Amino acid sequence: MCKSFEKEDDSAAGLDHAQIMAENMAPRILVVDDDVELGVLLSDYLGTEGFQTECLLNGEEAVAAVAMRHYDAVILDIMLPRMSGTEVLRRIRAESQIPVIMLTAKGDDIDRVIGLELGADDYVPKPYFPRELVARLRAVLRRQAAAPAAALPTSFDLGGLHVDVSARRVRHGVRLLDLTLSEFKLLLALLQFGDNVASKEDLSLKVLGRPRAEYDRSVDVHVSNLRQKLVAAQAADIVIETVRGVGYRLRHAS
């Protein structure tokens, strides 16, 4: 059931060995939703799908819980008391890259875009089908667990642009670019494609960790924001070229 946050008791009193082993192996999911009934229903459904769940009712408790406990992913409602879902996500991202799926009001593109900007791994509009939410959750967890196909270079250089991968730092000349996690991943993906065109489908998988849905403009939003930050850094020599009907290509304008 949804509850108030309390410090975890490490004792295993009352649990048999099989139960302890089963709980240790099951992915641990934090559900944050102030609608008690919906939170309980979702927690119960996740339990039937092999997940171990905890449900909290407000944003402040969610931030404290993520800081003190181990979770494999967070399902986070936008509309929360005490602290909004976007502020919860901002604080989580300041300390952790744990996968976060946002629950947003149906058709509320502003909340969705803000969540993606702050580093949400996926979003699901309410009302949702529990089966779809579980499928998205599993996709996010697979991406998190998958080993990279090849090691990234420690840095990239293109014209006046320098990207330090390990430090997650981007500069153009002496100007630092303040990028969100998604913008940084987008820039890396475009650099990896080199002179080749990166399709929106490929970028959605690499940057957002999910297949691109029909009419989904999330990649376009991130491209637009990255372009604006390049312009603000006076990086006129770095161009994100639109290849109509296909995707994008990063090039150095000589």
N, C-alpha and C positions, 0 to 999 in steps of 0.2 A: 504494500500500500504506500501511497505518497506520504512523506513524513518530514519532520524537521531534521536538520543535519545534526548529527552527534559524532563525536570522535569514535573511531572504530575500535572495537574490542578485539584484540588479537587472540583471545582464548577461543578454543574450539570445543568448549564444554557442551555436551549434549548432542554433538554431531558424531556419527559413526565414520569410519575410515572411508567407506565408499562415497558417502555424501560429500566429505571434504574433498576427495579427489575429483568428483564430478564438478563441484563448484570451482575448483582451481583451474580446470580445463576449459570451462565455458567462458566465452568472451563476456566481459563485464561492461554493461552499458548503463550510463547515467541518463535518465529521462527527466527533463526539467519542464514542468507544465503546471500552471496554477489551477487548471481544471482537474480536480481530484478524480472525478469519474473517468475522464478520458485517459488520465495518467495511469490509473489502475488497469483499465482495459488494455492499454498498450503494453504495460509491463507484463500482464498476464499472457498476452499474445506472444510477446518476445520470449517469455519463459517456455511456451510450447514449441518455439522454434529453436531451442537450445541455447538461449542467452541467459546470463545471470543479470538481473536488473536491480536498479535502485531508482526511486522516484522522489524528486524534491519539488517544492512548490514555489520557490522564489529565487531570484538571481543571486542575491548575496550568499545564500547557502550553497548555491551551485559553484560559485567561484571558490569558496572555502573548501568544498568537497574535492574539487579537481586538484587543488593545491596539496591536499593531505592524503588523498587516496589514489590508487591506481584504477583507471578505467581504460577500456579499449576504444571507446567512442562515446560521444555525447549527442543526444537528441534534444535540441534546444528550441523552445517556443520563443517567438519574437516578443509577444505580449506577456510581460511578467510584472508582478508587483516588486517594489523596492528598487529594482534595477532592471532595465530593459534587456531583452535578449541580445541586442547589438552591443550593449556595453559589457555584458557577460562575455560575449565572444571576444571583444577587444582585450579584456583582461586575461582571458585564457590564452590568447595568441601572444601576449607579452611574455608568457612563461613556457608555453607548450605548443607542440604541433599535433596534439591529439586530434583525431578526426571529429569534426562537428557537422551534424546535419541540422539545418535550420527548418523549423516549421513556420510557415508564413500564411497570412490570410490569402485566400484565393484571389488571384489577379492583382495582388499588391506588388507591382514591379519595383517600387522604390525600396521596400524592405528587402526584396530579393537582391537587388543590386548592391545595397549597402552591405548585406551579409557576405556576398561574394568579394566585395572590396576588402572587407576585414579578414578574409581568409577562410570563410566557410567552405567545407569540402563538397557540400551538396545542399539542396533545398527541396522541400516537399510542401506544396500548398495544402492548406486545410479546406474542406475535409479531404482526407486521404484514405486510400485503400491500404490496410495494414500489410497486405502481401507486397505491394509496391514499395512501401517503406522498408520492409525487411530486405527486399532485393537490392535496394539502394545501399542499405547498411552493409550488406555482405560485400557489395562491390567496393565500397570505401575501405572496408577491412582488408580485402584482398590486395588492393593497391598499396595499402600501408605495409602489409607483410611481404609483398613481392620484392625480391632482390633486383636491383637495377640491372638491365641487360648489359650495360657497359659502364665502366667508371667515367665520370665526367672529367674533363680537364680541370685543373685547379683555377684556371682563369681564361677569359676570352678577351680579345682585342679586335675592334672594328673601327677603323678611322681613329677618331678621338675618344671613342668609347672603351672603357676598361671595366670588366666584370670580374670581381673576385668571388668565386663560387663558394668557397668554404666560409668566408666571412660574410657572405650575402651582401656585398657592398658593390655599388655601381657608381661610377663617376664618368663625367665627360670633361676632359681637361682637369681643371681644379674644382669643378662643381659636382657635388654629390647629389644623386637622385634618390629621393625618399620613395621607395616602391613598396607596395603591399606584397604579401607573399604571392598572390596570384599573378601580379604584374611581373614579379621577379621570375617566376616559373615560365610565364609567357615569353619574356625576353630570352631566357635560356633555351626554350624550345625553338624559337626563331633562329637563334644563333646556331643551334645544332643542325637545323635544316640547311644552313649555308645558302647557296644560290638557288636551291630548290624551293618550290612553293609548298608551304605548309597548309594543308586543307583545314577547314574549320572542324571537321570530324577528328583529325589527328590532334589538333590543339585542344579540343574539348577533353579528349582522353588524357593528354599529357598534363594539362594545366588544371582541369577540374576533376579529373579522375572518373569521368562518366561519359557514355555515348551522347552525342549531340542529338537532342530531340528536334522534331520539326518546329520551325519558327522560333527556336531558341537563339537568342541574340546575346547570350552571356559572353561568348568569345569576342564579339564585336564591341561590347561595352569595355572589356579589358583592353582591347587594342586601342580604342579611342582614348582611354585614360593614359595609357602608356605613351601614346603620341603627344598628348598634352604635356606630360612631364619631360619628354625629350625636348619639346619646344621651350619649356620653361628653363631648361638647362642649357639653352642656346646650342643644342646639338643638331644644327641644320644639316650636317653631313650624314646623319643617320636617318634613314627613311624606312617606314613600314609601308610597303607597297601593297595596294589592294589588287589582287588578280580576280577580276569579276567572275563570279560563278564557281570559284575554286577555293580561294583562301588568301593568305598573306605571305609576303616575302620581306625579309630584312636585308637592306643593302646600304652600301656606302656611296653617297652621292659625290663622285669625284669632280 
